[in-house]
Amino acid sequence: MSNNKRNQLKKNTRGPRRPKQQRNVAFKIERMEHPPQVNGYEITHKTRLRFTVTAAASVTITYQNILDALLVATSAIAGFDLFDLVKIRSVEVWSQAALGTPSTITVTYATATGDRSIHTDTSLGVKPAYILAIPSKNSLASFFQASAAGQAFVVVCPAGSILDLSCTYRVSNAAAVAAQNALVGATVGEFYYRGLDGLATAGTNFPPIAGVAAI
């Protein structure tokens, strides 16, 4: 049998072919059975907060303090945290020597959520002390934590130091958390920054940078 006859027989046994347009429509319908899955529906905010140190400090920072650092006023004296979960990505501290005297800075992640790792550095000559303290990947400090009085980390540094906190805030389905310390003369609905230790700017040793709405 010749090749032409074989080809003709194959065509006759295949049956009618759908037009190309119909095949594409059938494929699209199969791929669009339902809307796509949605992950991470919570509101998440990744940020870097900078604080100046106005007096020598050896302070325990809690997760409640970090969450109280960003709040909204609900009255002249009360406020609620913008977020109810926070994850620390890193703590950075810079400190310059004073009149030839070296300065030492230390950040220690807490026992309960961290791995007790101590990060420290000392200035030498004109070179400032600098540390970058990142929570251990397998420690609770590297995961989201709710507002609580438990330690996040302990910082020891002299006056004039600069501290940067890199963290990720998140809103969950839980009720909003009230700020621990009362506000003074706040405007309802305004967003405010507070010190790293959760205190008002008038009483904190870790005020936020100038130029932001702080209370």
Steps between C-alpha positions, in 0.01 A plus 500: 500500500638840409583766762225729371233230558634431851480869592149523358386202713647660817312823436175312445531308832580806718149639485409867478738747668372790710592845378805647676289769665277239667802310633637820660165579663478151647854536643424837660181372661689209649764732651244745647284271711535722812683817614864458600599426859580807711787479751618763747176698512611678817632857483878484537741792528876460470691797641819634656460721806782726624543618858757726665629420848487804728647339814716198578267203503477137603142424406282199436283553193178299488275410208238724658748790484570440131129480412427815708757690291233547228150588614181691424330729753143415598476786750724771643652251744446155343636323195500161329786327321479504121614137488468206738790282381866580438802310373851631562729477200802675653624753755786731399684732738773759439696676775792738479785525750484799736820701552725204436305270731377185322130424508348154503158402371318171551179339379384172653197307383279385786503158659132427441487575127863532395807280518683710764740616230703807600604751232756758611760740364732770636612818327869552427652840428272687262329183382154467660375181656248322280292184535246329277300259714280258305284248686595139452290340226380220727415724799154635583642852467509451122124432486198727545424579863191653659500792743635370831715611790757230425849602391581548133860613554722691742704795375794663680642817346632846594330832432528621143460153349274437200277192494318367192232237541408313183176312547182384334163594647180307433128534572324176593132431566546571871358808669715815501735534797496813717830681550654429838572862595254789489527776239501870579317752283453266205267573208241231434575307181862617472784254455794536737846361568628426850835406647644153447425426865134593449527821701394850399762715328529710816606200709674259267875456455430369146298771324415461130670716242406867467238597247242229574180534701619382843318510830 
